[in-house]
Amino acid sequence: MRSISAISGCRRPPTKWSSLALLRKSRVLVSADTDFGSLLARSKAASPSVLLIRRLAGRRAAEQSAIIRANLDQVTDDLSTGAIVVLSEEWVRIRPLPL
């Protein structure tokens, strides 16, 4: 991962499948929604990587961002090669793709 970018400004929320299709090339989807991991597992896809944030939903965006940045070096290689990374304040779990 060389840069961080965001996709925003949609007039209507994208479906989960369209989000995955948009992010297949060298992108990482960051979400608190575990459905993305389930979709990847069922599809046997090797990308996109997903960073699931767990038990951080009640925190402000700046706090969530700080926790992600504090752990990013630890998971960058996994996310670059294809993985589902589950991140909480206390632990990190990494599952290589495809599942």
C-alpha positions as CSV (number, residue, x, y, z in Angstrom):
1,M,0.0,0.0,0.0
2,R,1.5,3.2,-1.1
3,S,-1.3,5.7,-0.4
4,I,-4.5,6.0,1.4
5,S,-7.6,7.2,-0.5
6,A,-11.3,7.3,0.1
7,I,-14.2,6.7,-2.2
8,S,-17.1,9.0,-1.2
9,G,-19.7,11.3,-2.7
10,C,-22.1,8.6,-3.9
11,R,-25.6,9.8,-4.4
12,R,-26.9,6.5,-3.1
13,P,-25.0,3.9,-1.0
14,P,-23.3,1.3,-3.1
15,T,-24.2,-2.4,-2.6
16,K,-21.7,-4.6,-0.9
17,W,-21.0,-6.4,-4.2
18,S,-20.5,-3.3,-6.2
19,S,-18.1,-2.0,-3.4
20,L,-16.1,-5.1,-3.7
21,A,-16.0,-4.9,-7.5
22,L,-14.8,-1.3,-7.4
23,L,-12.0,-2.0,-4.9
24,R,-10.5,-5.2,-6.5
25,K,-7.4,-3.5,-7.8
26,S,-4.8,-2.7,-5.2
27,R,-7.3,-1.3,-2.7
28,V,-8.2,-2.0,0.9
29,L,-11.7,-1.7,2.1
30,V,-12.0,-0.4,5.7
31,S,-15.3,-1.2,7.4
32,A,-16.9,-2.2,10.6
33,D,-19.4,-4.3,8.6
34,T,-18.5,-8.0,8.8
35,D,-20.6,-8.8,5.7
36,F,-17.6,-7.9,3.5
37,G,-15.6,-10.7,5.0
38,S,-18.4,-13.1,4.6
39,L,-18.8,-12.1,0.9
40,L,-15.1,-12.7,0.3
41,A,-15.2,-16.1,2.0
42,R,-18.1,-17.3,-0.1
43,S,-16.7,-15.9,-3.3
44,K,-13.2,-17.5,-2.8
45,A,-11.8,-14.2,-4.1
46,A,-8.2,-13.2,-3.4
47,S,-9.0,-9.5,-3.3
48,P,-9.8,-6.8,-2.3
49,S,-8.2,-6.9,1.1
50,V,-10.5,-5.9,4.0
51,L,-9.6,-4.2,7.2
52,L,-12.4,-4.8,9.6
53,I,-12.5,-2.6,12.7
54,R,-14.1,-4.2,15.6
55,R,-15.4,-2.7,18.9
56,L,-14.3,0.8,17.7
57,A,-17.8,1.8,16.4
58,G,-18.5,4.1,19.4
59,R,-15.3,6.0,18.9
60,R,-14.8,9.2,17.0
61,A,-13.3,9.0,13.5
62,A,-10.0,10.5,14.8
63,E,-9.7,7.8,17.4
64,Q,-10.5,5.0,14.9
65,S,-8.0,6.5,12.5
66,A,-5.3,6.6,15.2
67,I,-5.8,3.0,16.1
68,I,-5.7,2.0,12.4
69,R,-2.5,4.0,11.8
70,A,-0.9,2.6,15.0
71,N,-1.3,-0.9,13.6
72,L,-0.9,-0.3,9.9
73,D,2.9,-1.2,9.7
74,Q,2.1,-4.6,11.3
75,V,-0.5,-5.5,8.6
76,T,0.7,-3.7,5.4
77,D,2.3,-6.7,3.8
78,D,-0.7,-8.9,4.5
79,L,-3.1,-6.3,3.1
80,S,-0.9,-5.9,0.0
81,T,-0.9,-9.6,-0.8
82,G,-4.6,-10.1,0.0
83,A,-6.1,-10.6,3.5
84,I,-8.9,-9.9,5.9
85,V,-7.4,-8.1,8.8
86,V,-9.6,-7.8,11.9
87,L,-8.5,-5.0,14.2
88,S,-9.6,-4.0,17.6
89,E,-8.0,-2.0,20.3
90,E,-6.6,-5.1,22.0
91,W,-5.8,-7.5,19.1
92,V,-5.2,-8.1,15.4
93,R,-6.3,-11.2,13.5
94,I,-5.0,-11.8,10.0
95,R,-6.6,-14.3,7.5
96,P,-4.9,-14.6,4.1
97,L,-7.1,-14.6,1.0
98,P,-8.7,-16.6,-0.5
99,L,-10.4,-18.1,2.5
